[in-house]
Structures are given as C-alpha cells and as structure tokens.
Amino acid sequence: MIIKKNPKPNPELHKLDRLVGIWNVSGEVRGQVSYSWMEGGFFLVQYVDIEGEKGLEFIGYDEDSGMLKSHYFDGDGKVLEYQYDITDTDHIITIDMPGIKGCFCGKYSNNGNTITGCWHWKQGEEEMGYRAVFSRLNLS
C-alpha cells in the first residue's frame, strides 16, 4: 500500500457540490435531508429525517471502481451501500446488495433547486417504492 502525502479529493466529488444545503422532502413521503462537506472534502455527509426515520450517509469517491459510492447508517442499525450517478439533469442512486436491489431515478429542475423522482426497490420478494420531490430551502 502506497500512502500519498497531502492527498487531494478526486475531482469527481465536485458533482456532489449541487447537493450541499437543506432540502425539504414531499410527495408520498415527508421530511428533510441536509448535505454538508466533511472537513478535508473527501466525503459529503447527508443527514436524513424522512417520516421520522433518521440516518446518516457518507458519500465519497471509490478509486478502485471509479464511482461515487456511499455508506448509509440508519437508526435500526442497518448499513446500506449505494452508488451515485449525477449529471446536469439526472440524479441516480442505485443499491445492489444481498436481499435488496433498486434505484432512485430523479431529474433536476432547470435551476437545480428541485429533484423530482421515484425510489423503486425489491427487498426479498417484496416490491416497494415511492415518489418524492426534494426542494432546496432558500436560506437567504
């Protein structure tokens, strides 16, 4: 293992910049999520409170796979792993773990302050999902 001195965050992480802030969640679920950079800039941290379910997610760049990946920790002790694909128009999050497979397919509004989409996943034999709208709060 080679240890780099003064490592720099991978430029792919800049795709996550557009998430920084507080977002209200509406649609078939209600709540709030917030995103902020962890010191050093290697991980974007998401705090989740949707329908009273709380969790914490660390999103970073995985050098081995060349992808934005995350680990999500919920209040019930579960750890879930996701992969992010963010473009100017699309916000895609996938999960492919034993017992659970699915994705969130969302679209950004023209100004980037709204993400509209659907979560669909299969847990065991059960199909689940919901529609959601994420609206950035204007803190000015």
N, C-alpha and C positions, 0 to 999 in steps of 0.2 A: 504494500500500500504506500502510495506516494502522498505525502502531506504537502499541500501548497501553502506558501506563506501569503498572508493577506488575500485570501480568496475573494473574488467578486461574484455577486449574484449573476446568474445566467440572464442574458437579455430577454429570453422568452418570458421571464417573470413580469415584464412590463405589460403584457397582455392583461394582467390582473389589476393594473392600476385603475381601470374604469370601475372596479367594484368598491373601491375604498369609500366608506361612508356608511350611513344608516339607511336601511330600506324597510318600508312597510310592506307586508305581505297580505294580499287579499285574494279573493276568488273563492275556491272551495275550502280553503284554509285561511286562517288569520294569524298574524303575528308580526315579528320584526327580526331582522338579521342585521348585523353590522360587520364591517370588514376593516381591518387596520393592519399595517405592516409591523411585523415583529422587528425589534432592533436588529440591524445588520442587513435587512432587506432580502433575506433568503426565504422567508415564509410570510404568506398572507394569512392572518388569523380571522376566522369567522366565528362570531358568537350567534347562536341560533336560539330563538324562543318562538316556536310555532305551535299554536294550540296548546300551550303550556308545557310542551316537550322542549327540553333545553339540551344544547350540545355545544361542542367546541370543535372546530376543524382547523387543521394546519395544512395549507396548500403550498407546495413548493415544486421545484423543477427536479425531476429524476434524470440524472445524467446517463444512467445505464439504458433507459428506454427512450430518452429524448422527449419525454412527455411531462405535462403538468399533472401532478398527482397529489392526492391528499389522504389524510387520515382523520376520520371523524369519530369523536368520542361522545356517546350520549349518556344521559342521566341514569340509564338502566345498565350501564357497564358494557355496552356493545362497542366494538371498534369496527368501523366500516372504511373501506378503501375505495376512492373514486379517482376517475381520470377526467381532466378538463380539456375542452377544445373550444377556445374563444377566438372569434374573428370579429370583424367590424359589425357584422349583422347577427351572428349566431352565438348562442351560449349553450353549449352541450356538456352535460355531465353524465358519465356512464359509471355503472357499477357492475362488476363481473366477479362475484365471489361465490364460493360454495354455498348453495341454498338461497342466493339472491342475485338476480340479474335484472338490469333495467337501465333507464336513462331519463334525464330531463332534457327536453328539446325546447329551447327558448329562443326568442328573437328580441333584439334590442330595438327600441324606438329610434327614430332619426337623431334625436338629441342624446341618446344613451342613458336617459334617466328612468326608463321603464324597460323591464324584461317581462315578456308575456310568454307563457309556455305551459307544458304539461309534464308531470312525472308519471312514468309507467314503469312498473316493475313486477317481477314474479318472485314470490317468496314461497319456496316449496312448490306446492301446486296451486297456490292462490294468486290470482291476478289482482293488482292494486294500482291505484293512481289517483291523481287529482290535477286540476287546473289551478294555476296561480299567476298572479301579477305582482311583480316586485317594483315598487315605486320609490325612487330615491327621495329622501327628505331634503328639503332645501333649508340649510342651516343659516342662511344669511338674514 
